[in-house]
Amino acid sequence: MSAEATKKVSKPKKAAKSRAPAKKKPALECEICGYRVIVDQTCGCVEEHTLICCGQPMDKI
C-alpha cells in the first residue's frame, strides 16, 4: 500500500454562521419595587404612554 492510500480524508469544516446583533428593546423599571417591563411592539402613537407602578411613573432603563 502506498502512503497516500492510508491517509484519512478530512471533510471541509463548515463556516460558522454569524448571527445578527440583537436589537435592544425599550424597557421600563419601577424605582420602588424593581418591577421591569420590556416593550415587544410599539403602538405607533405620536404621544408617549406612561406606565404607572407603585403610584409613580416607571423610568426608562
WODA-V460907 format. One record per helix or strand of 3 or more residues. SS is the DSSP state (~ for helix, > for strand). FROM is the first residue (numbers start at 1). LEN is the number of residues. If there is no record, write none. Layout:
((SS/FROM/LEN) (SS/FROM/LEN))
This chain:
((~/3/4) (>/27/3) (>/36/3))
